[in-house]
C-alpha cells in the first residue's frame, strides 16, 4: 500500500511540476547509489543512528531529495528536482 501511495504522489508531483528528470526509487540502496560520493558516509552514519519509527521516513525523504538534486545536470535541473521532491513528499504525507 505504501508503494502505491508513493507512486501516486510522485505521479501527481511530476504532473504538477512538469518535472522530467531522473526517477530515483525511494529506497536506501537507490538513494545511496545516486548520492555524491562525499555524502555517502554521512548517509550511512545517520542511518546507523536512527531509532526507527517515523524518523526513518523523514530521513529517507531528506536523502531521496538530496539524491535527486545530486543527479541533476545543472542548476536549473537541480531546482526542478528539489521542487518536484518537495511536492512529492508533501502529497505523500498528506495521503
N, C-alpha and C positions, 0 to 999 in steps of 0.2 A: 504494500500500500504506500509506503513512504517513497519508494522509487517512482511510482505512478504520480504521486503528488509533486515530486521534484521535476519529473518530465513535463508535467503541465505547467509548472511555474516557469521553467526555462523556456518553454514554447511560447508562453504568453509574454515573457520578458523580451524574447527575440522579436516578436511581432510589435510590441510596444516601442522598442528602442531602435529597431532596424539593424540590430547587431548581426554582422555576418562573419564574425571572427571564429576562431577555433572553438570547437566543442570539446571541453575537457571534462571527463567524468568527475563527479564529486565523490572521489574516493581517495584514501590516503596514498595509495600507490600511484594513481594518475597525477595527483597534485605534486607529489614528491618528484616525479619524473619531469614535470614541466617547470619546476622552480629553477631559478638561477642557482648555480652550484653553491654560491656563498651563503645561501639561505637554508640549505638542507639540514645543516647541523642544528640550527635554531628550531626548525620544524621538529626534528627528532627529539630534541631536549624538551620542548613543550609537550609533545605527545607523551613522553615518558612521565611527565609530571601531572598529567590530567587525573582527576579524581573520578571522572565518569559523569553520568547523567547528562544534563543539558549543556554542560561545559564542552563536551565533545562536539556537539552540533555547532556551537558558536565558534569553536576552534577551527573546525573544518570549513565553515563558511568564510572565515578570515583567510585561511590559506588557499582555498579554492579561488577566491578573488585575486590573491597575490599571484597565483599560477596563471590566471587569465591575463593579468597585466604583464607578467614576465613573457608570455607567449606573443604579445603584440609586437608588431614590426616597427612601429613608430609612435610618436607621442599622441597623434590623433587616434590611432587604433587602441592605444593604452587607455585613453579617456573613455572611448566607446566600450571597451571591455569592463572597465570599472563601473560605468553606468549600467550596463547590462547586468552585471553581478549584483549591484545594489537592488535593482528591480526584481531580479530572480529570487534573491534571499527574502526580500520583503513579501513577495507573493507567496513563497513557501511558508514563511512564518504565519502569515495571515490564514493560510489554508489549514 
